[in-house]
Amino acid sequence: MQSNLLYNVDQRPPLGKSVLLSFQHVFAMFGATILVPLVVGLPVSVALFCSGLGTLIYQVLTRFKVPVYLGSSFAYIAAMQYAMKAMGGSVDASQTGIILIGCIYLLVAFILHFTGTGWLDKLLPPIVIGPMIIVIGLGLSPTAVKQAGFVPGGDSINMLVAVVTFLVTAFVSTKAKGVFKIIPFLIGICFGYVFSMVLHLVDYSGIIETFQKGIFHLPDFYLPFATRHFNRYNFYFGPEALAILPVAFVTLSEHIGDHTVLSKICGRNFLKDPGLSKTIAGDGLATAVSAFLGGPANTTYGENTGVVSLTGVASTSVISGAAIIAIILSFFAPVQAVIMSIPEPVLGGMSLLLYGAIASNGLRVLIDNQVDFSSQRNLIIASAMMVLGLGGAVYPISQLANLSGTALSAVVGILLNLILPKDAKAK
């Protein structure tokens, strides 16, 4: 595999560029990272801290070989909300369940360490990988479209802000020179924010309130033991916690898909080096640690893949720098408040570009491997994967867990690849 990256995994940009690129990565991840705790009802500061810490844990376990940033997982929102509601608002069951999810990941990693990953090449040929990547990117597109305001009854001012943010990011990415060319998202967000200020779309109330309360504060951790400064929860292994566990099979499928995408972008095979066992172990340990501290489950991000693809920066030193910045920001309330005040259409305009870049990499996989769509077998596999993955199809596997989106698409693609007879044109 070949790549056209400016900075690949083991390359370190100059210090000044590295810091700027790390800030860009934090900004690109921030919207998704804070949304999960806001929806579930967990402290944003803890989610931000655990995002950074989890990324560093992942990087250490994978020996800094994979440009992955971990953040809050959307897949567990319904399960966590159910567990908290069943426990009368207590986080005992939800946090225990997420810790167990991390343990499941570690168990899967342990098994993979001894079985190897050679079987993955047979399960995930290009005709399965390509549509899977397309589904990952386009599956996120409704979120970007909604944020940008391009919906029935959408506000024209919000649409304008999204379009301006998109165009500035796109022009910087294609026309800028030097350091500016590799930080298009950071420039796009800053320009979109200033433009929103001119249009009076920025809510400053949170920023003002934060300065009144104080600048520095410790994240609002939840811990499973008594302490003077933090909230407490108790380990609970009842049915409310165990009901979360089937969701692990959904996120494991997404994990494989995301690492397959990054492998193609970086021209490396991350499923073999450092190996899927190490990447899953890193993801699992990060998730367990996050839940132990009162944070949500961690996961690899589609946004991360989009940033790497469009900027050409896959340096793990940049990713690690972003993680350190996230941890530092979790202690500074005003900075969190400023970032949280970024209007949705600004994030939407940026996301339109990010998610489209992910899907385009799926097309690249199919083209580079010369997948022949005059083959009925290939046509059927790709068609079924994309229709089910993007059409909102859901297959329930438990009371709280469903196969949908990327996970369902991957399962269907793998099964069809195994059962449909091969012909001379199939590849």
C-alpha positions as semicolon CSV with decimal commas, in nm:
position;residue;x (nm);y (nm);z (nm)
1;M;0,000;0,000;0,000
2;Q;0,120;0,352;-0,080
3;S;0,026;0,685;0,068
4;N;0,063;1,051;-0,025
5;L;0,075;1,184;0,330
6;L;0,278;1,490;0,426
7;Y;0,360;1,332;0,761
8;N;0,316;0,960;0,805
9;V;0,284;0,773;1,132
10;D;0,650;0,779;1,230
11;Q;0,727;1,131;1,106
12;R;0,732;1,425;1,347
13;P;0,646;1,777;1,220
14;P;0,849;2,073;1,350
15;L;0,740;2,181;1,699
16;G;0,540;2,487;1,591
17;K;0,350;2,297;1,322
18;S;0,298;2,003;1,555
19;V;0,127;2,219;1,818
20;L;-0,104;2,379;1,560
21;L;-0,191;2,039;1,414
22;S;-0,262;1,900;1,761
23;F;-0,500;2,187;1,836
24;Q;-0,672;2,124;1,502
25;H;-0,723;1,759;1,594
26;V;-0,875;1,853;1,931
27;F;-1,116;2,097;1,767
28;A;-1,218;1,840;1,505
29;M;-1,292;1,580;1,776
30;F;-1,445;1,815;2,034
31;G;-1,802;1,831;1,906
32;A;-1,852;1,455;1,913
33;T;-1,656;1,410;2,236
34;I;-1,873;1,644;2,441
35;L;-2,207;1,552;2,282
36;V;-2,224;1,206;2,440
37;P;-2,180;1,324;2,801
38;L;-2,426;1,608;2,739
39;V;-2,690;1,361;2,616
40;V;-2,626;1,097;2,883
41;G;-2,577;1,340;3,170
42;L;-2,210;1,286;3,254
43;P;-1,961;1,569;3,319
44;V;-1,811;1,713;3,001
45;S;-1,480;1,780;3,176
46;V;-1,443;1,409;3,260
47;A;-1,524;1,303;2,902
48;L;-1,261;1,544;2,770
49;F;-1,001;1,425;3,024
50;C;-1,075;1,058;2,950
51;S;-1,062;1,125;2,577
52;G;-0,706;1,249;2,609
53;L;-0,599;0,987;2,862
54;G;-0,760;0,707;2,661
55;T;-0,578;0,819;2,348
56;L;-0,244;0,810;2,529
57;I;-0,322;0,462;2,666
58;Y;-0,406;0,347;2,314
59;Q;-0,089;0,500;2,171
60;V;0,131;0,332;2,433
61;L;-0,026;-0,012;2,378
62;T;0,005;0,017;2,000
63;R;0,363;0,147;2,032
64;F;0,267;0,479;1,868
65;K;0,212;0,307;1,534
66;V;-0,149;0,407;1,458
67;P;-0,281;0,766;1,415
68;V;-0,594;0,711;1,622
69;Y;-0,764;0,956;1,857
70;L;-1,023;0,810;2,095
71;G;-1,338;0,988;2,204
72;S;-1,687;0,931;2,341
73;S;-1,882;0,649;2,172
74;F;-2,235;0,717;2,045
75;A;-2,314;0,345;2,031
76;Y;-2,366;0,319;2,407
77;I;-2,595;0,619;2,458
78;A;-2,925;0,425;2,463
79;A;-2,785;0,147;2,681
80;M;-2,636;0,391;2,933
81;Q;-2,955;0,596;2,948
82;Y;-3,158;0,279;3,009
83;A;-2,923;0,164;3,286
84;M;-2,928;0,503;3,457
85;K;-3,306;0,528;3,435
86;A;-3,351;0,174;3,572
87;M;-3,125;0,264;3,866
88;G;-3,316;0,581;3,951
89;G;-3,058;0,813;3,800
90;S;-2,758;0,638;3,954
91;V;-2,456;0,571;3,734
92;D;-2,370;0,247;3,917
93;A;-2,497;0,012;3,646
94;S;-2,390;0,222;3,346
95;Q;-2,031;0,269;3,462
96;T;-1,996;-0,095;3,568
97;G;-2,133;-0,207;3,232
98;I;-1,887;0,009;3,038
99;I;-1,598;-0,122;3,249
100;L;-1,710;-0,475;3,155
101;I;-1,718;-0,368;2,788
102;G;-1,352;-0,278;2,821
103;C;-1,287;-0,622;2,971
104;I;-1,462;-0,788;2,673
105;Y;-1,232;-0,597;2,438
106;L;-0,929;-0,718;2,634
107;L;-1,056;-1,077;2,617
108;V;-1,106;-1,052;2,240
109;A;-0,756;-0,904;2,207
110;F;-0,613;-1,193;2,410
111;I;-0,779;-1,448;2,180
112;L;-0,659;-1,265;1,867
113;H;-0,305;-1,262;2,002
114;F;-0,297;-1,643;1,980
115;T;-0,515;-1,702;1,674
116;G;-0,354;-1,434;1,456
117;T;-0,536;-1,214;1,204
118;G;-0,466;-1,399;0,878
119;W;-0,831;-1,498;0,862
120;L;-0,921;-1,128;0,832
121;D;-0,781;-1,112;0,479
122;K;-1,035;-1,376;0,374
123;L;-1,321;-1,211;0,563
124;L;-1,242;-0,856;0,448
125;P;-1,141;-0,848;0,078
126;P;-1,158;-0,514;-0,111
127;I;-1,519;-0,573;-0,218
128;V;-1,619;-0,576;0,150
129;I;-1,376;-0,311;0,275
130;G;-1,463;-0,048;0,012
131;P;-1,841;-0,035;0,073
132;M;-1,777;-0,059;0,448
133;I;-1,570;0,260;0,438
134;I;-1,830;0,433;0,221
135;V;-2,098;0,344;0,477
136;I;-1,884;0,480;0,762
137;G;-1,852;0,818;0,591
138;L;-2,200;0,855;0,441
139;G;-2,360;0,709;0,755
140;L;-2,236;1,018;0,939
141;S;-2,362;1,256;0,671
142;P;-2,711;1,314;0,821
143;T;-2,543;1,457;1,131
144;A;-2,341;1,702;0,922
145;V;-2,644;1,802;0,715
146;K;-2,852;1,862;1,028
147;Q;-2,578;2,065;1,194
148;A;-2,538;2,274;0,881
149;G;-2,911;2,349;0,879
150;F;-2,987;2,194;0,540
151;V;-3,317;2,046;0,657
152;P;-3,682;2,133;0,595
153;G;-3,749;2,463;0,770
154;G;-3,378;2,521;0,822
155;D;-3,254;2,872;0,900
156;S;-3,093;3,044;0,600
157;I;-2,841;3,224;0,825
158;N;-2,723;2,893;0,967
159;M;-2,690;2,755;0,614
160;L;-2,485;3,061;0,517
161;V;-2,247;3,009;0,810
162;A;-2,208;2,640;0,722
163;V;-2,138;2,720;0,355
164;V;-1,882;2,988;0,443
165;T;-1,707;2,753;0,689
166;F;-1,705;2,476;0,429
167;L;-1,568;2,698;0,151
168;V;-1,297;2,854;0,368
169;T;-1,186;2,508;0,482
170;A;-1,193;2,375;0,125
171;F;-1,001;2,669;-0,024
172;V;-0,737;2,660;0,249
173;S;-0,699;2,285;0,198
174;T;-0,649;2,321;-0,179
175;K;-0,489;2,664;-0,231
176;A;-0,300;2,759;0,084
177;K;0,077;2,732;0,115
178;G;0,307;2,623;0,393
179;V;0,170;2,563;0,741
180;F;-0,175;2,700;0,651
181;K;-0,233;2,414;0,406
182;I;-0,214;2,154;0,683
183;I;-0,449;2,327;0,929
184;P;-0,757;2,389;0,711
185;F;-1,005;2,278;0,978
186;L;-0,857;2,499;1,247
187;I;-0,869;2,799;1,012
188;G;-1,219;2,707;0,894
189;I;-1,354;2,683;1,249
190;C;-1,192;3,010;1,356
191;F;-1,325;3,193;1,049
192;G;-1,669;3,040;1,094
193;Y;-1,672;3,140;1,461
194;V;-1,581;3,502;1,385
195;F;-1,840;3,510;1,106
196;S;-2,098;3,377;1,353
197;M;-2,004;3,650;1,600
198;V;-2,072;3,913;1,333
199;L;-2,413;3,755;1,272
200;H;-2,485;3,740;1,650
201;L;-2,510;3,360;1,656
202;V;-2,265;3,302;1,941
203;D;-2,406;3,254;2,292
204;Y;-2,161;3,407;2,541
205;S;-2,360;3,326;2,854
206;G;-2,168;3,008;2,932
207;I;-1,835;3,188;2,891
208;I;-1,936;3,474;3,121
209;E;-2,074;3,235;3,382
210;T;-1,755;3,031;3,377
211;F;-1,532;3,333;3,439
212;Q;-1,753;3,428;3,733
213;K;-1,711;3,084;3,891
214;G;-1,336;3,056;3,837
215;I;-1,092;2,960;3,567
216;F;-0,928;2,646;3,705
217;H;-1,115;2,341;3,831
218;L;-1,065;1,967;3,860
219;P;-1,276;1,745;3,630
220;D;-1,590;1,620;3,805
221;F;-1,480;1,259;3,835
222;Y;-1,703;0,977;3,958
223;L;-1,500;0,719;4,153
224;P;-1,597;0,379;4,302
225;F;-1,476;0,478;4,648
226;A;-1,534;0,756;4,901
227;T;-1,350;1,085;4,848
228;R;-1,387;1,443;4,964
229;H;-1,380;1,609;4,625
230;F;-1,556;1,380;4,379
231;N;-1,883;1,196;4,327
232;R;-1,905;0,829;4,416
233;Y;-2,062;0,528;4,248
234;N;-2,067;0,161;4,344
235;F;-1,987;-0,140;4,127
236;Y;-2,310;-0,313;4,027
237;F;-2,325;-0,637;3,829
238;G;-2,702;-0,672;3,798
239;P;-2,906;-0,713;3,476
240;E;-2,906;-0,338;3,408
241;A;-2,528;-0,345;3,375
242;L;-2,509;-0,675;3,188
243;A;-2,766;-0,557;2,931
244;I;-2,502;-0,314;2,797
245;L;-2,257;-0,590;2,701
246;P;-2,399;-0,694;2,357
247;V;-2,322;-0,345;2,225
248;A;-1,955;-0,450;2,232
249;F;-2,007;-0,658;1,918
250;V;-2,132;-0,349;1,735
251;T;-1,836;-0,131;1,834
252;L;-1,585;-0,408;1,765
253;S;-1,708;-0,415;1,404
254;E;-1,670;-0,037;1,385
255;H;-1,319;-0,067;1,532
256;I;-1,211;-0,301;1,253
257;G;-1,370;-0,075;0,991
258;D;-1,199;0,240;1,116
259;H;-0,857;0,074;1,130
260;T;-0,908;-0,067;0,782
261;V;-0,978;0,285;0,653
262;L;-0,669;0,428;0,823
263;S;-0,456;0,143;0,687
264;K;-0,554;0,242;0,335
265;I;-0,495;0,615;0,394
266;C;-0,154;0,563;0,555
267;G;-0,030;0,287;0,327
268;R;0,021;0,059;0,628
269;N;-0,157;-0,256;0,741
270;F;-0,249;-0,171;1,099
271;L;-0,442;-0,497;1,133
272;K;-0,105;-0,676;1,113
273;D;0,135;-0,415;1,255
274;P;0,094;-0,342;1,541
275;G;-0,189;-0,594;1,501
276;L;-0,559;-0,601;1,571
277;S;-0,499;-0,758;1,912
278;K;-0,304;-0,450;2,024
279;T;-0,545;-0,194;1,878
280;I;-0,845;-0,365;2,039
281;A;-0,656;-0,395;2,369
282;G;-0,576;-0,024;2,357
283;D;-0,938;0,064;2,284
284;G;-1,064;-0,168;2,558
285;L;-0,827;-0,053;2,831
286;A;-0,900;0,311;2,744
287;T;-1,274;0,242;2,772
288;A;-1,239;0,064;3,107
289;V;-1,026;0,346;3,253
290;S;-1,269;0,610;3,125
291;A;-1,567;0,435;3,285
292;F;-1,373;0,385;3,610
293;L;-1,329;0,765;3,629
294;G;-1,693;0,834;3,544
295;G;-1,657;0,893;3,172
296;P;-1,832;0,738;2,869
297;A;-1,701;0,451;2,656
298;N;-1,415;0,542;2,424
299;T;-1,404;0,467;2,053
300;T;-1,211;0,545;1,737
301;Y;-1,354;0,836;1,541
302;G;-1,470;0,885;1,186
303;E;-1,372;1,251;1,229
304;N;-1,018;1,136;1,305
305;T;-1,005;0,949;0,974
306;G;-1,136;1,251;0,785
307;V;-0,877;1,486;0,933
308;V;-0,592;1,248;0,851
309;S;-0,719;1,200;0,497
310;L;-0,770;1,568;0,412
311;T;-0,466;1,718;0,586
312;G;-0,222;1,441;0,500
313;V;-0,100;1,439;0,860
314;A;-0,097;1,094;1,023
315;S;0,183;1,159;1,271
316;T;0,121;0,986;1,603
317;S;0,320;1,263;1,772
318;V;0,047;1,504;1,660
319;I;-0,222;1,267;1,791
320;S;-0,042;1,235;2,125
321;G;-0,006;1,613;2,140
322;A;-0,381;1,648;2,083
323;A;-0,443;1,406;2,370
324;I;-0,223;1,608;2,605
325;I;-0,400;1,930;2,502
326;A;-0,740;1,767;2,569
327;I;-0,629;1,668;2,920
328;I;-0,504;2,021;2,991
329;L;-0,825;2,178;2,858
330;S;-1,032;1,957;3,090
331;F;-0,894;2,162;3,382
332;F;-0,977;2,503;3,228
333;A;-1,347;2,581;3,231
334;P;-1,330;2,901;3,018
335;V;-1,160;2,717;2,733
336;Q;-1,426;2,445;2,745
337;A;-1,695;2,713;2,749
338;V;-1,550;2,889;2,443
339;I;-1,531;2,566;2,246
340;M;-1,881;2,465;2,352
341;S;-2,006;2,804;2,228
342;I;-1,903;2,721;1,870
343;P;-2,233;2,735;1,675
344;E;-2,362;2,412;1,524
345;P;-2,351;2,534;1,163
346;V;-1,976;2,595;1,197
347;L;-1,926;2,233;1,300
348;G;-2,171;2,128;1,029
349;G;-1,980;2,304;0,754
350;M;-1,659;2,134;0,862
351;S;-1,827;1,795;0,895
352;L;-1,961;1,808;0,540
353;L;-1,602;1,791;0,424
354;L;-1,480;1,544;0,686
355;Y;-1,743;1,278;0,631
356;G;-1,731;1,306;0,255
357;A;-1,355;1,245;0,268
358;I;-1,409;0,919;0,455
359;A;-1,657;0,792;0,196
360;S;-1,422;0,893;-0,087
361;N;-1,155;0,668;0,061
362;G;-1,396;0,378;0,020
363;L;-1,418;0,453;-0,350
364;R;-1,038;0,469;-0,358
365;V;-1,014;0,116;-0,217
366;L;-1,240;-0,017;-0,492
367;I;-1,053;0,170;-0,767
368;D;-0,701;0,088;-0,647
369;N;-0,788;-0,282;-0,625
370;Q;-0,961;-0,272;-0,964
371;V;-1,277;-0,431;-0,829
372;D;-1,481;-0,534;-1,133
373;F;-1,847;-0,433;-1,108
374;S;-1,938;-0,621;-1,423
375;S;-1,921;-0,921;-1,187
376;Q;-2,269;-0,991;-1,051
377;R;-2,116;-1,121;-0,730
378;N;-1,934;-0,796;-0,660
379;L;-2,238;-0,592;-0,757
380;I;-2,464;-0,785;-0,518
381;I;-2,224;-0,759;-0,222
382;A;-2,167;-0,384;-0,262
383;S;-2,537;-0,313;-0,327
384;A;-2,659;-0,502;-0,021
385;M;-2,396;-0,345;0,205
386;M;-2,468;0,013;0,101
387;V;-2,847;-0,015;0,096
388;L;-2,865;-0,178;0,440
389;G;-2,585;0,035;0,586
390;L;-2,727;0,366;0,466
391;G;-3,098;0,286;0,451
392;G;-3,155;0,279;0,826
393;A;-3,185;-0,100;0,846
394;V;-3,176;-0,239;1,200
395;Y;-3,136;-0,595;1,322
396;P;-3,196;-0,636;1,698
397;I;-2,950;-0,858;1,886
398;S;-3,072;-0,775;2,237
399;Q;-3,310;-0,546;2,424
400;L;-3,061;-0,259;2,405
401;A;-2,828;-0,347;2,117
402;N;-2,900;-0,341;1,746
403;L;-2,688;-0,416;1,442
404;S;-2,717;-0,113;1,216
405;G;-2,508;0,116;1,001
406;T;-2,146;0,008;0,966
407;A;-2,179;-0,302;1,185
408;L;-2,479;-0,444;0,995
409;S;-2,322;-0,357;0,662
410;A;-1,999;-0,535;0,758
411;V;-2,177;-0,850;0,878
412;V;-2,387;-0,871;0,561
413;G;-2,085;-0,811;0,338
414;I;-1,878;-1,077;0,515
415;L;-2,158;-1,334;0,497
416;L;-2,231;-1,269;0,128
417;N;-1,860;-1,289;0,046
418;L;-1,845;-1,629;0,213
419;I;-2,160;-1,784;0,067
420;L;-2,186;-1,644;-0,287
421;P;-2,000;-1,854;-0,546
422;K;-1,699;-1,680;-0,698
423;D;-1,674;-1,617;-1,069
424;A;-1,381;-1,533;-1,293
425;K;-1,444;-1,158;-1,275
426;A;-1,485;-1,134;-0,898
427;K;-1,199;-0,975;-0,708
